Amino acid sequence: MENLVMERAAPDRQAVALKAFARIAQAWSLTQQEAAALADMSESTWKRAKKPGFAGDLTRDQMLRLSALVGLYKSLELYFDAPVARDWIKLANTGPEFDGARPLDAMIAGGLPKILRVRTYVDALRGGM
């Protein structure tokens, strides 16, 4: 029974995660379709979810995605100047995780595992690896 309760995100954590990701999506100039795909939602669900008072429940995967994307955003802001940090996700990248693709496209295609690898990659860059 305790595991069932822990599987669902607390409403306040969910609201904070959605608010943060909505701000990140705006800072990164993501389209509705791009933001929804990163969050693993339909566009119609994303339109509702980004508004205050969203009554739906996010899955564990969705909460992990949002958490990783918040961390990625923070890492980019610490590592790069503001214009580059905001544009990085949409720039073609020859790094080992991207093979010339935009990080955004790589993360959408690869889902949560790729989002986590990209976050780790940027954290490693920041750490001097």
C-alpha positions as CSV (number, residue, x, y, z in Angstrom):
1,M,0.0,0.0,0.0
2,E,2.8,2.4,0.9
3,N,4.4,1.9,-2.6
4,L,1.1,2.8,-4.3
5,V,1.1,6.1,-2.5
6,M,4.7,6.8,-3.3
7,E,4.2,6.1,-7.0
8,R,2.0,9.2,-7.4
9,A,3.6,12.6,-7.4
10,A,2.4,14.8,-4.6
11,P,0.2,17.6,-6.0
12,D,2.5,20.3,-4.9
13,R,5.6,18.7,-6.5
14,Q,3.7,18.1,-9.7
15,A,2.6,21.7,-9.8
16,V,6.1,23.0,-9.2
17,A,7.6,20.6,-11.9
18,L,5.0,21.7,-14.4
19,K,5.5,25.4,-13.7
20,A,9.2,25.1,-13.9
21,F,9.1,23.1,-17.2
22,A,6.6,25.6,-18.7
23,R,9.1,28.4,-18.0
24,I,11.9,26.4,-19.4
25,A,9.9,25.6,-22.6
26,Q,9.4,29.3,-22.9
27,A,13.0,30.2,-22.3
28,W,14.1,27.5,-24.9
29,S,11.4,28.8,-27.4
30,L,9.9,25.3,-27.7
31,T,6.8,24.8,-29.8
32,Q,3.8,23.2,-28.1
33,Q,4.6,20.0,-30.0
34,E,8.3,20.0,-28.9
35,A,7.4,20.7,-25.2
36,A,4.7,18.1,-25.2
37,A,7.0,15.5,-26.7
38,L,9.8,16.2,-24.2
39,A,7.3,15.8,-21.4
40,D,5.8,12.7,-23.0
41,M,2.3,14.2,-23.3
42,S,-0.1,14.9,-26.1
43,E,-0.3,18.5,-27.2
44,S,-3.7,18.9,-25.7
45,T,-2.6,17.5,-22.3
46,W,0.4,19.8,-22.3
47,K,-1.8,22.8,-23.0
48,R,-3.9,22.0,-19.9
49,A,-0.9,20.9,-17.8
50,K,1.0,24.1,-18.2
51,K,-1.8,26.1,-16.7
52,P,-2.2,26.5,-12.9
53,G,-4.6,24.1,-11.3
54,F,-4.0,21.2,-13.6
55,A,-6.0,18.3,-12.1
56,G,-4.4,15.4,-14.0
57,D,-1.7,13.1,-12.6
58,L,1.7,12.8,-14.1
59,T,3.4,9.4,-14.4
60,R,6.6,8.6,-12.7
61,D,8.3,8.8,-16.1
62,Q,6.9,12.2,-16.7
63,M,8.1,13.5,-13.3
64,L,11.5,12.1,-13.9
65,R,11.7,13.8,-17.4
66,L,10.7,17.1,-15.9
67,S,13.2,16.8,-13.1
68,A,16.0,15.9,-15.5
69,L,15.1,18.8,-17.8
70,V,15.1,21.2,-14.9
71,G,18.6,20.0,-14.1
72,L,19.7,20.2,-17.7
73,Y,18.4,23.8,-17.9
74,K,20.3,24.7,-14.8
75,S,23.5,23.1,-16.0
76,L,23.3,24.9,-19.3
77,E,22.7,28.2,-17.6
78,L,25.8,27.7,-15.4
79,Y,28.0,26.5,-18.2
80,F,27.2,28.8,-21.1
81,D,26.4,32.5,-21.5
82,A,22.7,33.2,-21.6
83,P,22.1,33.3,-25.4
84,V,24.0,30.0,-26.0
85,A,22.4,28.4,-22.9
86,R,18.9,29.2,-24.3
87,D,19.8,28.2,-27.9
88,W,21.9,25.1,-27.2
89,I,19.0,22.6,-27.2
90,K,18.1,23.6,-30.8
91,L,21.6,23.7,-32.3
92,A,23.1,20.9,-34.3
93,N,25.6,19.1,-32.0
94,T,28.5,16.8,-32.9
95,G,28.9,15.6,-29.3
96,P,28.9,11.9,-28.6
97,E,25.2,11.9,-27.7
98,F,23.9,13.6,-30.8
99,D,25.7,12.6,-34.0
100,G,25.0,15.9,-35.6
101,A,21.4,16.2,-34.4
102,R,19.9,18.8,-32.2
103,P,19.8,17.8,-28.6
104,L,16.1,18.5,-28.6
105,D,15.5,15.9,-31.3
106,A,17.8,13.4,-29.7
107,M,16.0,13.7,-26.4
108,I,12.5,13.4,-28.0
109,A,13.5,10.3,-30.0
110,G,15.4,8.7,-27.1
111,G,12.9,9.5,-24.3
112,L,13.8,9.4,-20.6
113,P,17.1,7.4,-21.0
114,K,18.4,9.9,-23.6
115,I,17.3,12.9,-21.5
116,L,19.2,11.5,-18.5
117,R,22.3,10.9,-20.7
118,V,22.2,14.4,-22.1
119,R,21.9,15.8,-18.6
120,T,24.9,13.7,-17.5
121,Y,26.9,14.8,-20.6
122,V,26.3,18.5,-19.8
123,D,27.1,18.0,-16.1
124,A,30.3,16.3,-17.2
125,L,31.2,19.2,-19.5
126,R,30.6,21.6,-16.6
127,G,32.8,19.5,-14.4
128,G,35.7,19.6,-16.8
129,M,35.5,16.2,-18.3
